[in-house]
Amino acid sequence: MKEARDINKHIMQEKIENLIRETLKNLNIETKNIVLEHPADLNMGDYSTNVAMSLAKKLKTGPKELAEKIVKKLNKNLPEEILKVKVAGAGFINFYLFREFFVGSVKEILENKNFGQNNLFKDKKIMVEYTDPNPFKPFHIGHLMSNAIGESISRIIEFSGAKISRANYQGDVGPHVAKAIYGLLKYGMPDESKTISEKAHYIGELYAKGNDAYEDDEKAKKEIEEINKKIYDRSDKKINEIYDWGRRITLEAFEEIYKILGTNFNYYFFESVMAPIGQKLVNENLGKVFEKGDEGAIIFQAEKYDPKLHTRVFVTSQGLPTYETKELGLTKTKFEKENLDMSVVITAHEQQDYMKVVGKALEIMSPEIARKMKHIVHGMMRLATGKMSSRKGNVIIGESLIFESCDEILKKIEDRDFTEEEKKQISKDVGVSALKYSILKQNIGGNIIYDFEKSISFEGDSGPYLQYSYARANSIIEKAKTENILPGFLLNDENSDPLPVGDIEKLLYRFSEVVLRSAEEFEPHYIANYLIDIARAYNTYYGNTKIIDKDDPMSPYKIALTLAFATVMKNGLYLLGIKAPERM
């Protein structure tokens, strides 16, 4: 992907890097890598490099002394966009850009509604698999995390030129299904008058009871194991009927949730279909990759190929395929569906070990496919009650959390001048954003401490705050239209001092860089954190500035800034899978 990165690298960043490289060459200093970053403090310039500090030891000189030497040389050949270069701290070299550069960036944003797009994955076919709930089990917070992360990653890499297909892999066979059906056989079917969601919840409750019985009652354990066999071979009419009904109900309930979350999948894959495909692959590679283990099970001794890995069972002694085997069947099917350049799979951290073993087996069987696989693992979400487990049944239902967020938002806006339908839509959009932002603002691999009250706040570090900032900017734009004030680019009133470059201008142009980095690293949190920074900058600007004023010749430029902010915010929210309400 290096070529694509070079093509899409921000022009100014590239120009400064080349300038530093040429200056060092003139000073007879050789270096391969030049690190160029934005200073955390906006007052310390627009770009900064530590090149003097990294070279000082090698050149046997002080970093600040070397930095001053480099800056002296730089200042003799500055391009028109750079106002000045200064040494800061222990030897950082900071670059300050001219106001015209930032004005040009605002113009660029206004001319391009898709500002931020790049060609990192141009024409690449990429399938992203995420969410992956199991029929007959609750849709829990882990599934919400996977959905938020997967949807955002899909949008980011699609925004970066890829042809995306979204996939959902659902476990419709296995011990969990047998446990749920055991519960339904013992406690009975739900009342037909109940909603799809209520029926799905009932199935989830009986799964938990079936799991308890499996762990505590030896007789029940044997019954559940027998049910599991019958599910696979479709040999029992009554069990087939319950299975088909439960599968349909839970899948319909999941679809209701996907609609709320704003996800549309291109492919649905099921373990029941992948199992025989995977088992055939295992059998074909028996004696080459896989071998017979104890009691007739088929195993893969991954530690033979990598000491960090371990042996796992691919087919049980009862002849049933495990998750690992089904994963092989799934991978084969994905690449048969489309000629993929990359297959991205998003799972919880708990699946990492077994996925590594599957990956090693795949590497031996189909190295060309293995090279195209990317596995992304996310952490756990924790509440005050601690870690949640669907095995024990003390799981926080994802759907319940969504609706609780929406209900609390509705209370916050119930006195505002909206129709009931508008209130309902806003509460749903904002409630979902509260959850998604809480997940996406942190790096994917880390655990999340979920603070419900903070997540739904219209102030501070939250999704609703971002949406409110966008709605505020949109309101100003609409008011400007009524006042007939159009975006313009007058830099200053001839009778006043030049307008200083504000934080909002210094941040706007960076959006494309942030999107590119998020795409390169498959990390949405860069965008989430950037949006908070720029929202705070705009709201400070709003609080200190009279934007709409017919008598102010600078008002058109202030509107242009507002419109640029709204464009960037809307695009950024979209990439996080969050709606941008016009009014709040």
Secondary structure per residue as TSV (DSSP state, phi and psi in degrees):
chain	resnum	aa	ss	phi	psi
A	1	M	-	360.0	1.1
A	2	K	H	-58.7	-41.6
A	3	E	H	-58.5	-46.8
A	4	A	H	-61.1	-40.9
A	5	R	H	-61.3	-44.1
A	6	D	H	-62.6	-38.1
A	7	I	H	-65.0	-39.5
A	8	N	H	-95.9	-3.0
A	9	K	S	-58.5	140.6
A	10	H	-	-56.2	131.9
A	11	I	H	-59.5	-44.6
A	12	M	H	-65.6	-41.9
A	13	Q	H	-59.1	-45.4
A	14	E	H	-62.7	-40.3
A	15	K	H	-63.3	-42.8
A	16	I	H	-68.4	-41.5
A	17	E	H	-59.5	-43.0
A	18	N	H	-65.7	-37.5
A	19	L	H	-63.4	-45.0
A	20	I	H	-63.4	-44.8
A	21	R	H	-60.3	-44.0
A	22	E	H	-67.3	-39.4
A	23	T	H	-64.2	-44.6
A	24	L	H	-62.4	-38.4
A	25	K	H	-61.6	-42.4
A	26	N	H	-65.5	-24.9
A	27	L	T	-92.8	7.3
A	28	N	T	60.8	37.8
A	29	I	-	-113.7	127.8
A	30	E	-	-103.3	137.2
A	31	T	-	-154.3	146.3
A	32	K	S	-91.2	-47.4
A	33	N	-	-107.9	131.6
A	34	I	-	-120.1	116.3
A	35	V	-	-92.8	121.1
A	36	L	E	-123.2	122.1
A	37	E	E	-133.2	168.4
A	38	H	-	-89.6	129.4
A	39	P	-	-59.9	143.2
A	40	A	S	-62.5	-36.7
A	41	D	S	-89.8	115.2
A	42	L	G	-61.6	-21.5
A	43	N	G	-76.5	-10.8
A	44	M	G	-96.0	21.7
A	45	G	-	106.9	179.6
A	46	D	S	-103.4	-27.9
A	47	Y	E	-137.8	152.7
A	48	S	E	-145.8	144.4
A	49	T	E	-131.0	147.1
A	50	N	-	-104.1	20.4
A	51	V	H	-56.9	-37.7
A	52	A	H	-65.4	-39.4
A	53	M	H	-68.8	-35.9
A	54	S	H	-74.6	-24.6
A	55	L	H	-98.4	-16.2
A	56	A	H	-57.0	-47.2
A	57	K	H	-62.1	-45.8
A	58	K	H	-60.0	-38.3
A	59	L	H	-90.1	-0.1
A	60	K	T	56.4	51.1
A	61	T	S	-144.0	167.7
A	62	G	-	-77.0	141.8
A	63	P	H	-61.8	-38.6
A	64	K	H	-69.5	-40.1
A	65	E	H	-61.3	-44.2
A	66	L	H	-65.4	-40.7
A	67	A	H	-60.9	-42.9
A	68	E	H	-64.3	-36.7
A	69	K	H	-64.8	-43.4
A	70	I	H	-66.1	-43.9
A	71	V	H	-62.6	-41.7
A	72	K	H	-57.4	-41.1
A	73	K	H	-71.7	-41.1
A	74	L	H	-59.7	-43.4
A	75	N	T	-64.4	-13.3
A	76	K	T	-82.7	-11.7
A	77	N	S	-144.4	49.2
A	78	L	-	-82.4	134.4
A	79	P	-	-68.8	162.6
A	80	E	T	-63.4	-22.9
A	81	E	T	-76.0	-19.3
A	82	I	E	-97.0	121.7
A	83	L	E	-76.3	-47.2
A	84	K	E	-162.3	164.8
A	85	V	E	-130.7	132.6
A	86	K	E	-134.3	152.4
A	87	V	E	-88.6	137.0
A	88	A	E	-134.4	146.7
A	89	G	T	60.2	-135.9
A	90	A	T	-81.3	-3.7
A	91	G	T	149.2	18.0
A	92	F	E	-72.0	147.8
A	93	I	E	-114.1	115.7
A	94	N	E	-108.6	136.9
A	95	F	E	-110.1	131.3
A	96	Y	E	-112.7	130.9
A	97	L	E	-97.8	153.3
A	98	F	-	-68.4	153.1
A	99	R	H	-56.4	-38.2
A	100	E	H	-57.0	-31.9
A	101	F	H	-61.6	-45.3
A	102	F	H	-70.0	-37.8
A	103	V	H	-62.4	-42.1
A	104	G	H	-60.0	-37.0
A	105	S	H	-65.8	-41.2
A	106	V	H	-61.1	-43.9
A	107	K	H	-59.6	-43.7
A	108	E	H	-60.4	-42.0
A	109	I	H	-64.3	-43.1
A	110	L	H	-67.3	-26.2
A	111	E	H	-85.8	-10.2
A	112	N	-	-136.6	100.3
A	113	K	T	-63.8	-22.0
A	114	N	T	-98.7	28.7
A	115	F	T	-52.5	133.5
A	116	G	T	111.2	-17.1
A	117	Q	-	-65.6	151.2
A	118	N	-	-145.2	178.4
A	119	N	-	-114.1	28.2
A	120	L	T	-55.4	-42.0
A	121	F	T	-114.3	34.0
A	122	K	T	-51.4	122.6
A	123	D	T	63.8	11.4
A	124	K	-	-80.2	136.2
A	125	K	E	-92.1	116.2
A	126	I	E	-129.0	129.4
A	127	M	E	-105.2	130.3
A	128	V	E	-114.4	121.1
A	129	E	E	-103.9	126.8
A	130	Y	-	-158.1	170.6
A	131	T	-	81.7	-70.7
A	132	D	-	50.3	53.2
A	133	P	-	-75.8	162.9
A	134	N	-	-106.7	120.5
A	135	P	T	-53.3	147.1
A	136	F	T	79.5	0.8
A	137	K	S	-127.3	158.5
A	138	P	-	-66.3	152.7
A	139	F	-	-84.7	101.1
A	140	H	B	-100.6	-177.0
A	141	I	H	-62.8	-33.1
A	142	G	H	-57.6	-37.2
A	143	H	H	-69.7	-35.6
A	144	L	H	-61.9	-43.0
A	145	M	H	-61.7	-49.2
A	146	S	H	-59.6	-40.9
A	147	N	H	-65.7	-46.8
A	148	A	H	-61.3	-45.1
A	149	I	H	-67.3	-47.4
A	150	G	H	-64.5	-41.9
A	151	E	H	-65.9	-41.9
A	152	S	H	-65.3	-46.3
A	153	I	H	-60.2	-41.3
A	154	S	H	-58.3	-45.1
A	155	R	H	-68.8	-38.4
A	156	I	H	-65.1	-47.1
A	157	I	H	-75.4	-25.9
A	158	E	H	-68.6	-39.6
A	159	F	H	-65.0	-18.4
A	160	S	T	-101.0	22.2
A	161	G	T	99.7	-6.4
A	162	A	-	-77.2	153.1
A	163	K	E	-94.4	109.1
A	164	I	E	-99.8	138.5
A	165	S	E	-125.4	134.9
A	166	R	E	-100.0	131.6
A	167	A	E	-125.7	146.9
A	168	N	E	-130.8	120.0
A	169	Y	E	-107.9	117.9
A	170	Q	E	-121.7	132.5
A	171	G	-	-83.2	87.2
A	172	D	-	-95.3	8.0
A	173	V	S	-138.3	161.9
A	174	G	S	127.0	174.6
A	175	P	H	-55.9	-34.4
A	176	H	H	-63.1	-36.3
A	177	V	H	-66.7	-43.9
A	178	A	H	-61.5	-38.8
A	179	K	H	-64.9	-41.4
A	180	A	H	-66.3	-43.8
A	181	I	H	-66.8	-36.0
A	182	Y	H	-57.0	-45.6
A	183	G	H	-62.6	-40.8
A	184	L	H	-67.9	-37.1
A	185	L	H	-66.1	-36.7
A	186	K	H	-81.9	-41.4
A	187	Y	H	-104.5	-9.2
A	188	G	-	94.9	165.2
A	189	M	-	-81.6	156.2
A	190	P	-	-74.3	164.2
A	191	D	-	-64.3	132.6
A	192	E	T	-64.1	-20.4
A	193	S	T	-74.0	-13.1
A	194	K	S	-72.5	155.5
A	195	T	-	-73.5	167.4
A	196	I	H	-56.9	-45.0
A	197	S	H	-62.2	-43.7
A	198	E	H	-64.2	-40.6
A	199	K	H	-64.4	-41.1
A	200	A	H	-63.3	-40.9
A	201	H	H	-62.5	-41.4
A	202	Y	H	-60.7	-44.7
A	203	I	H	-60.2	-41.8
A	204	G	H	-61.7	-40.0
A	205	E	H	-63.8	-41.1
A	206	L	H	-73.3	-28.0
A	207	Y	H	-59.8	-45.5
A	208	A	H	-61.4	-41.8
A	209	K	H	-65.9	-39.7
A	210	G	H	-63.9	-37.3
A	211	N	H	-66.0	-42.1
A	212	D	H	-60.6	-43.4
A	213	A	H	-62.9	-40.1
A	214	Y	H	-61.4	-38.1
A	215	E	H	-82.9	-26.9
A	216	D	H	-106.9	-18.6
A	217	D	-	-126.9	113.6
A	218	E	H	-63.2	-38.7
A	219	K	H	-62.3	-46.3
A	220	A	H	-61.7	-38.5
A	221	K	H	-58.8	-45.6
A	222	K	H	-65.2	-39.8
A	223	E	H	-61.9	-43.4
A	224	I	H	-65.9	-39.7
A	225	E	H	-64.5	-35.1
A	226	E	H	-69.7	-41.4
A	227	I	H	-59.3	-42.6
A	228	N	H	-57.8	-43.8
A	229	K	H	-61.9	-43.5
A	230	K	H	-67.7	-30.6
A	231	I	H	-64.0	-42.3
A	232	Y	H	-67.9	-44.0
A	233	D	H	-94.5	-0.1
A	234	R	T	53.4	42.5
A	235	S	-	-96.5	-7.1
A	236	D	-	-123.1	119.1
A	237	K	H	-60.3	-46.6
A	238	K	H	-64.2	-44.8
A	239	I	H	-63.8	-39.5
A	240	N	H	-58.4	-44.0
A	241	E	H	-63.8	-45.9
A	242	I	H	-64.7	-42.5
A	243	Y	H	-60.5	-49.4
A	244	D	H	-62.3	-40.2
A	245	W	H	-65.8	-50.0
A	246	G	H	-63.8	-38.9
A	247	R	H	-62.5	-46.3
A	248	R	H	-62.7	-45.1
A	249	I	H	-62.4	-49.4
A	250	T	H	-68.4	-36.1
A	251	L	H	-66.0	-39.1
A	252	E	H	-64.6	-39.5
A	253	A	H	-63.9	-40.2
A	254	F	H	-61.8	-40.4
A	255	E	H	-61.2	-37.0
A	256	E	H	-61.7	-38.6
A	257	I	H	-69.9	-43.4
A	258	Y	H	-58.3	-38.4
A	259	K	H	-62.3	-43.9
A	260	I	H	-63.6	-40.7
A	261	L	H	-78.6	-12.3
A	262	G	T	80.8	33.7
A	263	T	-	-115.0	132.3
A	264	N	-	-123.2	114.5
A	265	F	-	-86.7	143.7
A	266	N	S	-86.6	-30.5
A	267	Y	E	-135.4	138.5
A	268	Y	E	-116.6	119.8
A	269	F	E	-110.1	147.0
A	270	F	E	-129.3	143.1
A	271	E	H	-59.7	-34.5
A	272	S	H	-61.3	-32.9
A	273	V	H	-83.8	-36.7
A	274	M	H	-74.4	-25.4
A	275	A	H	-57.1	-54.5
A	276	P	H	-65.9	-32.3
A	277	I	H	-64.6	-47.2
A	278	G	H	-64.9	-39.9
A	279	Q	H	-64.4	-37.7
A	280	K	H	-62.5	-41.6
A	281	L	H	-62.7	-42.6
A	282	V	H	-62.4	-46.5
A	283	N	H	-62.2	-38.9
A	284	E	H	-66.5	-24.7
A	285	N	T	-109.5	15.7
A	286	L	B	-68.4	128.3
A	287	G	T	92.3	-16.6
A	288	K	T	-104.6	-53.6
A	289	V	T	-110.2	-44.4
A	290	F	B	-104.2	160.8
A	291	E	E	-148.1	163.3
A	292	K	E	-74.5	134.8
A	293	G	-	-110.8	-156.7
A	294	D	G	-64.4	140.0
A	295	E	G	58.8	24.5
A	296	G	G	89.0	0.4
A	297	A	-	-67.6	152.4
A	298	I	E	-104.0	125.6
A	299	I	E	-124.2	164.7
A	300	F	E	-126.5	116.5
A	301	Q	E	-88.6	82.1
A	302	A	G	-64.8	-26.3
A	303	E	G	-65.6	-17.0
A	304	K	G	-65.8	-28.0
A	305	Y	T	-103.7	-23.7
A	306	D	-	-153.1	113.7
A	307	P	T	-61.5	-17.1
A	308	K	T	-79.9	-13.4
A	309	L	-	-98.7	178.6
A	310	H	-	-143.5	169.3
A	311	T	E	-74.4	137.1
A	312	R	E	-134.3	149.7
A	313	V	E	-82.9	131.0
A	314	F	E	-104.7	-30.5
A	315	V	E	-135.0	126.8
A	316	T	-	-70.7	169.6
A	317	S	T	-64.5	-19.3
A	318	Q	T	-85.6	0.7
A	319	G	S	83.6	14.7
A	320	L	-	-98.8	137.1
A	321	P	B	-72.4	143.6
A	322	T	-	-92.7	178.3
A	323	Y	H	-54.0	-39.2
A	324	E	H	-60.1	-44.6
A	325	T	H	-65.9	-42.1
A	326	K	H	-62.5	-35.2
A	327	E	H	-64.4	-38.8
A	328	L	H	-62.1	-44.0
A	329	G	H	-63.0	-38.7
A	330	L	H	-63.5	-47.1
A	331	T	H	-60.7	-44.8
A	332	K	H	-59.5	-43.8
A	333	T	H	-65.8	-40.8
A	334	K	H	-56.8	-47.6
A	335	F	H	-75.4	-16.8
A	336	E	H	-79.1	-33.4
A	337	K	H	-67.2	-43.2
A	338	E	S	-142.0	150.4
A	339	N	-	-81.5	81.6
A	340	L	-	-80.3	143.7
A	341	D	S	-88.8	-23.2
A	342	M	E	-158.6	141.8
A	343	S	E	-120.4	117.9
A	344	V	E	-104.9	129.1
A	345	V	E	-122.1	128.6
A	346	I	E	-113.2	120.3
A	347	T	E	-136.8	170.6
A	348	A	E	-72.1	162.1
A	349	H	G	-59.6	-29.5
A	350	E	G	-61.8	-24.2
A	351	Q	G	-87.4	-0.6
A	352	Q	H	-63.3	-45.3
A	353	D	H	-63.4	-47.8
A	354	Y	H	-70.1	-30.2
A	355	M	H	-68.0	-31.8
A	356	K	H	-66.5	-39.5
A	357	V	H	-66.5	-44.0
A	358	V	H	-59.7	-42.4
A	359	G	H	-61.2	-39.1
A	360	K	H	-67.6	-43.3
A	361	A	H	-60.7	-41.9
A	362	L	H	-65.2	-38.0
A	363	E	H	-59.5	-37.3
A	364	I	H	-75.7	-40.8
A	365	M	H	-77.2	-46.1
A	366	S	-	-140.2	75.9
A	367	P	H	-58.6	-32.0
A	368	E	H	-66.6	-32.7
A	369	I	H	-79.3	-42.9
A	370	A	H	-55.1	-36.3
A	371	R	T	-66.3	-20.8
A	372	K	T	-96.9	3.6
A	373	M	E	-92.8	138.0
A	374	K	E	-133.0	121.4
A	375	H	E	-108.3	121.8
A	376	I	E	-112.1	125.9
A	377	V	E	-111.3	138.1
A	378	H	E	-109.8	160.7
A	379	G	-	-81.3	-163.7
A	380	M	-	-102.2	152.2
A	381	M	E	-101.0	129.8
A	382	R	E	-120.6	141.0
A	383	L	B	-111.1	-172.5
A	384	A	T	-60.7	-25.2
A	385	T	T	-80.6	-4.2
A	386	G	B	91.9	-164.8
A	387	K	-	-62.9	140.2
A	388	M	-	-100.5	142.0
A	389	S	-	-133.2	125.6
A	390	S	T	-79.4	-14.8
A	391	R	T	-68.7	-42.0
A	392	K	T	-88.8	-9.9
A	393	G	T	90.1	-6.4
A	394	N	-	-90.4	42.7
A	395	V	-	-86.3	144.5
A	396	I	-	-85.0	115.2
A	397	I	B	-68.8	126.8
A	398	G	H	-59.4	-43.5
A	399	E	H	-60.1	-41.6
A	400	S	H	-61.8	-41.3
A	401	L	H	-66.1	-39.0
A	402	I	H	-59.4	-51.0
A	403	F	H	-67.6	-33.8
A	404	E	H	-64.8	-41.9
A	405	S	H	-61.2	-46.5
A	406	C	H	-62.4	-41.8
A	407	D	H	-63.2	-41.4
A	408	E	H	-68.4	-37.5
A	409	I	H	-64.2	-40.5
A	410	L	H	-58.7	-39.9
A	411	K	H	-62.5	-37.1
A	412	K	H	-68.7	-27.9
A	413	I	H	-111.0	5.9
A	414	E	T	-64.3	-23.6
A	415	D	T	-92.0	-0.1
A	416	R	S	-84.1	160.9
A	417	D	S	-81.7	69.7
A	418	F	-	-128.2	155.7
A	419	T	-	-70.8	164.0
A	420	E	H	-61.5	-36.8
A	421	E	H	-66.1	-41.3
A	422	E	H	-63.0	-43.3
A	423	K	H	-59.9	-42.5
A	424	K	H	-62.5	-44.9
A	425	Q	H	-68.0	-44.6
A	426	I	H	-62.2	-44.9
A	427	S	H	-62.2	-36.9
A	428	K	H	-68.5	-47.8
A	429	D	H	-62.3	-42.1
A	430	V	H	-76.1	-39.0
A	431	G	H	-61.1	-42.5
A	432	V	H	-66.6	-39.3
A	433	S	H	-63.3	-35.6
A	434	A	H	-58.8	-44.1
A	435	L	H	-70.2	-49.5
A	436	K	H	-62.1	-45.5
A	437	Y	H	-63.1	-39.8
A	438	S	H	-58.9	-32.6
A	439	I	H	-79.7	-43.4
A	440	L	H	-84.6	-14.5
A	441	K	T	-75.2	-12.9
A	442	Q	S	-110.9	157.1
A	443	N	-	-61.4	148.8
A	444	I	T	-59.6	-39.5
A	445	G	T	-76.3	-12.4
A	446	G	S	-85.8	155.0
A	447	N	-	-76.8	154.0
A	448	I	E	-119.7	129.0
A	449	I	E	-95.2	109.2
A	450	Y	-	-89.0	118.1
A	451	D	-	-105.0	104.6
A	452	F	H	-60.5	-47.1
A	453	E	H	-63.2	-42.2
A	454	K	H	-67.1	-34.5
A	455	S	H	-65.5	-31.3
A	456	I	T	-98.0	4.9
A	457	S	-	-71.6	143.9
A	458	F	S	-86.3	3.1
A	459	E	S	-127.3	156.5
A	460	G	S	81.8	-152.1
A	461	D	S	-88.3	83.8
A	462	S	S	-153.2	159.7
A	463	G	H	-62.7	-46.4
A	464	P	H	-57.7	-34.1
A	465	Y	H	-62.5	-41.5
A	466	L	H	-63.4	-45.7
A	467	Q	H	-63.4	-41.0
A	468	Y	H	-63.7	-37.8
A	469	S	H	-63.7	-41.6
A	470	Y	H	-64.7	-45.8
A	471	A	H	-61.2	-38.7
A	472	R	H	-61.6	-47.8
A	473	A	H	-61.8	-41.5
A	474	N	H	-62.9	-38.6
A	475	S	H	-63.3	-40.5
A	476	I	H	-64.7	-42.0
A	477	I	H	-61.6	-43.3
A	478	E	H	-65.8	-39.8
A	479	K	H	-66.0	-38.3
A	480	A	H	-61.9	-36.8
A	481	K	H	-61.8	-41.9
A	482	T	H	-66.9	-28.8
A	483	E	T	-87.6	-0.3
A	484	N	T	61.1	37.2
A	485	I	-	-103.6	111.8
A	486	L	-	-98.9	154.8
A	487	P	-	-58.0	136.0
A	488	G	-	-144.9	177.5
A	489	F	-	-134.6	31.8
A	490	L	-	-68.0	124.8
A	491	L	-	-79.5	-34.3
A	492	N	-	-164.5	153.7
A	493	D	-	-74.0	131.4
A	494	E	T	-59.3	-22.0
A	495	N	T	-92.8	4.8
A	496	S	S	-132.7	169.9
A	497	D	-	-69.2	152.1
A	498	P	-	-57.5	140.8
A	499	L	-	-69.0	123.6
A	500	P	-	-68.6	156.7
A	501	V	-	-73.4	122.3
A	502	G	-	-92.2	167.9
A	503	D	H	-60.1	-37.2
A	504	I	H	-61.7	-39.9
A	505	E	H	-68.8	-37.6
A	506	K	H	-67.6	-23.3
A	507	L	H	-95.8	-31.4
A	508	L	H	-54.7	-49.4
A	509	Y	T	-68.4	-17.6
A	510	R	T	-74.5	-11.3
A	511	F	H	-55.6	-45.6
A	512	S	H	-61.9	-35.8
A	513	E	H	-65.1	-41.9
A	514	V	H	-65.4	-43.0
A	515	V	H	-61.7	-44.7
A	516	L	H	-60.0	-44.8
A	517	R	H	-63.6	-41.2
A	518	S	H	-61.4	-39.5
A	519	A	H	-69.3	-42.9
A	520	E	H	-61.9	-39.7
A	521	E	H	-101.6	-0.1
A	522	F	T	52.6	49.0
A	523	E	-	-133.7	100.9
A	524	P	T	-67.8	-18.5
A	525	H	H	-63.9	-23.9
A	526	Y	H	-62.2	-42.1
A	527	I	H	-67.7	-44.9
A	528	A	H	-58.2	-46.6
A	529	N	H	-68.5	-37.5
A	530	Y	H	-62.1	-43.3
A	531	L	H	-63.0	-37.0
A	532	I	H	-63.8	-44.1
A	533	D	H	-61.5	-45.3
A	534	I	H	-75.1	-30.2
A	535	A	H	-65.4	-43.0
A	536	R	H	-64.0	-41.0
A	537	A	H	-63.3	-43.5
A	538	Y	H	-67.8	-42.2
A	539	N	H	-65.6	-33.7
A	540	T	H	-65.6	-43.9
A	541	Y	H	-59.3	-45.1
A	542	Y	H	-60.6	-42.0
A	543	G	H	-69.2	-25.5
A	544	N	H	-105.6	-0.3
A	545	T	-	-132.9	135.3
A	546	K	-	-86.0	106.4
A	547	I	-	-82.6	-45.9
A	548	I	-	-97.5	111.2
A	549	D	-	-156.4	107.6
A	550	K	T	-58.3	-27.8
A	551	D	T	-88.1	-2.6
A	552	D	-	-100.3	114.4
A	553	P	T	-65.0	-15.2
A	554	M	T	-88.0	-8.4
A	555	S	H	-58.4	-41.3
A	556	P	H	-58.1	-37.3
A	557	Y	H	-70.0	-37.1
A	558	K	H	-64.0	-35.9
A	559	I	H	-67.8	-40.2
A	560	A	H	-59.5	-42.7
A	561	L	H	-60.8	-44.0
A	562	T	H	-63.5	-42.3
A	563	L	H	-66.1	-40.2
A	564	A	H	-63.3	-43.3
A	565	F	H	-60.4	-45.5
A	566	A	H	-61.6	-39.8
A	567	T	H	-62.8	-48.9
A	568	V	H	-63.8	-43.4
A	569	M	H	-63.6	-43.5
A	570	K	H	-62.6	-44.5
A	571	N	H	-64.9	-41.5
A	572	G	H	-64.6	-42.9
A	573	L	H	-62.8	-41.2
A	574	Y	H	-57.7	-43.3
A	575	L	H	-66.5	-22.1
A	576	L	T	-88.9	-2.6
A	577	G	T	77.7	25.8
A	578	I	-	-114.4	134.8
A	579	K	-	-70.2	150.9
A	580	A	-	-113.5	90.5
A	581	P	-	-65.0	135.9
A	582	E	S	-69.6	-30.6
A	583	R	-	-132.6	146.0
A	584	M	-	-145.2	360.0
